[in-house]
Amino acid sequence: MAYAAQQWLATAAFLAATLAVLAGPPARAAAPDPDTQTTTAPSGLPAVNGDQAAPDDSAAPDDTEAPDDTEAPADTGTGAPADVPMAIPQVEYDFSKLPPPVARLRQQIIDAATTGDPEKLRTIIDANGEPPQFGSSDSDDPVAQLKAQSGDDGGREILAILIMVLNAGYVHVDVGTPDEMYIWPYFARYPIDKLSPPQLVELFKLVFAGDYQSMLDEGQYNYFRCGISPDGRWRYFVTDD
């Protein structure tokens, strides 16, 4: 009986070993395929399959879009922006259109200059409150400053120029601002390259053709000009030369 049991156990062990050999080694879990593996990305980032996926161009901002020209600031100085062309002002020749204080002062200056004595202008200058600007000079005396701009010692040339300037056409500029002014001659605020033939004749009463050419080169009138404020104050009589 004991022998029979031993024989049966041995037979069972033999059969189990035989079945194990026939079945082969135990199966392993298949290794992940790197070409097909999907990695779970952190929240907010896209998942990738193997190599990094190309970004979605439809969702990316377009950095190559041309700017809207209508919103670009216009380049416009001196100094930084582009030069603004001088506007063509209204030229006046009718002195009756001047405000009474301006008309009165203009005539007083002409009458004093006509005497040929620069000292006759002193009363006008003293009544002005603040002396007019007559250009740079070593003297603090305004009459001396005026005579210093004359080609002759007596100052008669500068008086003649003053009269010719105040008899020219004029412009009313900077209306409604602290710089509002009546200016003679109008060339001081007129595009020098836009003068008509009759206007050039007017200009040549004051300057020579060579002077005009230099003005064209500079882009503006640069000879004597006179400014009077609307309240009848003499502001300046100067030149750029």
Residue pairs with C-beta under 8 A, 6 or more apart in sequence:
34 50
35 50
36 49
36 50
37 49
37 50
38 47
38 49
39 47
39 48
39 49
40 47
41 47
41 48
46 53
74 81
75 81
75 82
76 82
76 84
77 83
77 84
85 191
86 189
86 190
86 191
86 220
88 190
88 191
88 194
89 171
89 173
89 186
89 189
89 190
90 171
90 172
91 169
91 170
91 171
91 186
91 190
92 169
92 170
92 171
92 172
92 186
93 169
93 170
95 103
95 106
96 103
98 106
98 170
98 182
99 230
99 232
100 232
101 230
101 231
101 232
102 182
102 228
102 229
102 230
102 232
104 232
105 124
105 228
105 232
105 233
105 234
106 166
106 228
108 124
109 121
109 124
109 162
109 166
109 234
110 162
110 163
110 166
110 167
112 120
112 121
112 123
112 124
113 120
113 121
113 159
113 160
113 162
113 163
114 159
114 163
116 154
116 156
116 159
118 143
118 146
118 147
118 154
118 155
118 158
118 159
119 143
121 143
121 146
122 142
122 143
124 234
125 131
125 132
125 142
125 143
125 234
128 233
128 234
129 233
130 233
131 142
132 142
132 234
132 235
132 236
132 237
133 235
133 236
133 237
133 238
134 142
134 145
134 146
134 149
134 236
134 237
134 238
135 145
135 148
135 149
135 238
135 239
137 144
137 145
137 148
138 148
139 145
139 148
146 155
146 158
146 237
147 154
147 155
147 158
149 158
149 239
150 156
150 157
150 158
150 159
151 157
151 158
161 206
161 224
162 224
162 226
162 237
164 205
164 206
165 184
165 185
165 206
165 224
165 225
165 226
165 237
166 184
166 226
168 184
168 185
168 186
168 187
168 202
168 205
168 206
169 184
169 185
169 186
169 202
170 182
170 183
170 184
170 185
170 186
171 182
171 183
171 186
171 188
171 189
171 190
172 180
172 181
172 182
173 179
173 180
173 181
173 182
173 183
173 189
174 180
174 181
180 229
180 230
181 227
181 228
181 229
181 230
181 235
182 227
182 228
182 229
182 230
183 189
183 225
183 226
183 227
184 225
184 226
184 227
185 202
185 203
185 206
185 221
185 225
187 195
187 203
187 206
187 221
187 223
187 225
188 221
188 225
190 199
190 221
192 212
192 215
192 216
192 219
192 220
192 221
193 216
193 219
195 203
200 212
203 212
204 212
206 223
206 224
207 215
207 223
211 223
214 222
215 221
215 222
215 223
222 239
222 240
222 241
223 239
223 240
223 241
224 237
224 238
224 239
225 236
225 237
225 238
225 239
226 234
226 236
226 237
227 234
227 235
227 236
227 237
228 234
228 235
229 235
